[in-house]
Amino acid sequence: MRNEPEDIGDYELEERQALRRVAGLSTELTDITEVEYRQLRLERVVLVGVWTSGTAFDAENSLQELKLLAETAGSEVLEGLIQRRDKPDSATYIGSGKATELRDIVSTSGADTVICDGELTPGQLRQLEEIVKVKVIDRTALILDIFAQHAKSREGKAQVELAQLQYLLPRLRGWGGNLSRQVGGRAAGGVGIGGRGPGETKIELDRRRIRERMAKLRRQIKEMYTSRETKRHRRQSREVPAVAIAGYTNAGKSSLLNRLTGAGVLVEDALFATLDPTVRRARTPEGRLFTLADTVGFVRHLPHQLVEAFRSTLEEVGDADLILHVVDGSHPDPESQLAAVREVFSEISGVRDVPEIVVVNKADAADPVVLARLTMRERHSIVVSARTGSGIPELMALIERELPRLDHEVHMLVPYDRGDLIARAHQEGEVLSVDHTGDGTILHARVLPSLFHELDRVAKPVETV
């Protein structure tokens, strides 16, 4: 058998961190034989936010989250600026005067990128860039870039590319007046005979190619969705309950998944060989089998392009039997995280009907007053620490109580040549007792309907033996 890595999550984290290079920390090589040394540095960025509503704490918290996003994307943050306005300026986002001040700050700090805490229109991006004289991107482009860096699977890469193209299409820029454009006669506003261009401009060609690529990606995602539906139906045919882990980014969803399932444990090939790597199996304290699926993390103002592109993946939440909504208890404003995730949930069909457990994570680093406030507000909640393991047994017991109940309790004599049914009872149901007799195995268990009907055909009730 092929050996699996001891901990795939740690390996991916190590691989991602190995590619990071921090400005000013380059180390000279002692032996440079046949090695070309290149000095690499991160993008140096200035963050800009517009405070239109809420408190100053809310505005600073939003910019702090933008800082974490920028650092995740591989940037070095130099400055963070907030401007109080009733609404963003329609031309330059922060107003022409403040844009000039921003240009001076960018020039003084040596920044090469400005990141705005909001989604800017194509016109705002262009005009702000013309003033500050460096690259300007918005929050949406930043989040899309992070997703592009972290996408691993074929489906994930296709979904991110589709979202990026949807964002890029209205923001394509022309290359000046030297390229000819399609023009009609004078009635159409053109220059008439002798003045028509040879055809499409470069930007029109780019738009057409992007639309063609988007259509192709949608077809591919639809095909991959069909494949995942087949796998999902296969799990459902085995009647294995599904639990989805959802929540804000960096709330500790993956850590919780590893803690609940046991990181490094080899998954049996029989049922789970073709599942997505983020799906794991686990057992309740009573031995009942269920699946745990870790979904994509959410942030405030999650780009609608991503919600649309990842809709097929997010529907895993709507198809689950139970949702573990993970929130970071150590965050300054955990209530806003809960609200942001539920806002995305509202766009996914079927989620409102799925039972939800709010899992307040990072209890070891959280303020007890905040934990008490959260548990008071969220009645169906539990406090845990995925790092230390605190509260995990109680969470597993709560999951067991919330999973769909096993419908049939059996007390039957199963022939020895049908040991496969005993094995299925252990794997899919809740075995209360097993007694081996001369005539067969007396099984007392709670089982799902499919196994009950199979036992009913081949086994005998104990009372008639």
HELIX and SHEET records of a PDB file:
HELIX    1   1 ILE A    8  ALA A   18  1                                  11    
HELIX    2   2 ALA A   56  THR A   72  1                                  17    
HELIX    3   3 SER A   96  SER A  109  1                                  14    
HELIX    4   4 PRO A  122  VAL A  132  1                                  11    
HELIX    5   5 ARG A  139  HIS A  150  1                                  12    
HELIX    6   6 ARG A  154  LEU A  168  1                                  15    
HELIX    7   7 LEU A  169  ARG A  171  5                                   3    
HELIX    8   8 ARG A  186  ALA A  188  5                                   3    
HELIX    9   9 LYS A  202  SER A  237  1                                  36    
HELIX   10  10 LYS A  253  THR A  261  1                                   9    
HELIX   11  11 ASP A  269  PHE A  272  1                                   4    
HELIX   12  12 HIS A  304  ALA A  309  1                                   6    
HELIX   13  13 ARG A  311  GLY A  318  1                                   8    
HELIX   14  14 PRO A  334  PHE A  345  1                                  12    
HELIX   15  15 VAL A  351  ASP A  353  5                                   3    
HELIX   16  16 ALA A  363  ALA A  365  5                                   3    
HELIX   17  17 PRO A  368  ARG A  377  1                                  10    
HELIX   18  18 ILE A  392  GLU A  402  1                                  11    
HELIX   19  19 TYR A  416  ARG A  418  5                                   3    
HELIX   20  20 GLY A  419  GLU A  428  1                                  10    
HELIX   21  21 PRO A  449  VAL A  458  1                                  10    
HELIX   22  22 VAL A  462  THR A  464  5                                   3    
SHEET    1   A 4 SER A  75  ARG A  84  0                                        
SHEET    2   A 4 GLU A  43  TRP A  51  1                                        
SHEET    3   A 4 THR A 113  CYS A 116  1                                        
SHEET    4   A 4 LYS A 135  ASP A 138  1                                        
SHEET    1   B 6 VAL A 279  ARG A 283  0                                        
SHEET    2   B 6 LEU A 289  ASP A 294 -1                                        
SHEET    3   B 6 ALA A 242  GLY A 247  1                                        
SHEET    4   B 6 LEU A 322  ASP A 328  1                                        
SHEET    5   B 6 GLU A 356  ASN A 361  1                                        
SHEET    6   B 6 SER A 381  VAL A 383  1                                        
SHEET    1   C 4 GLU A 430  HIS A 436  0                                        
SHEET    2   C 4 THR A 441  VAL A 447 -1                                        
SHEET    3   C 4 HIS A 408  VAL A 414 -1                                        
SHEET    4   C 4 LYS A 460  PRO A 461 -1                                        
END                                                                             
